[in-house]
């Protein structure tokens, strides 16, 4: 399956890129497992996750064609 | 209801007037506006400028979601939100929330609800330039009383 990954703010600085497209075996996996595959590290505790622009947690399922975003707490307004 | 993201400075009072001119005449009894502007200090440091990052698409959708919640909780007639992104200088407006209603209580409640939940949920990130260098702002200041009002209303 192919998944688009996006990083924002300090997470973009940490990963050294704004986005990536990864091709993975299988038809679905959790966000937490996706993060482990792309970073080799546990997900930082304050990281927020969005799948297809909706807030989710690490247990959410990711499927082919999804857009997954990782970012720190939001500070708008 | 309408949400706009602007990459360049905007005049919150002019855009509020322009938007109000598109609304039916004589129907609302008042408009409450909140205008957030950039401070030249934060957390004990001078701040000379700021960069605001956002997630195009998700940001607009979540602001509109908050506005629709506010419209379900309060009897308002319309709402309009404008938010800056990009490079911002002190005193420039960052955000405008304008709410029109027949009566003031609904307009005040909805305006406060929208700005508070926008700050909590809409994906924006501030990076400040200080004499010590650039730093991402790690958390917003809270309005716990208003958040509690919102939670109570939402669970009612």
Interface residues (C-beta under 8 A of the other chain):
Chain A: X6 X8 X9 X10 X13 X50 X53 X55 X69 X71 X72 X73 X74 X75 X76 X77
Chain B: X36 X52 X53 X54 X55 X57 X58 X59 X61 X83 X94 X95 X115 X118 X119 X120 X121 X122 X123 X124 X125 X126 X127 X136 X137 X138 X139 X140
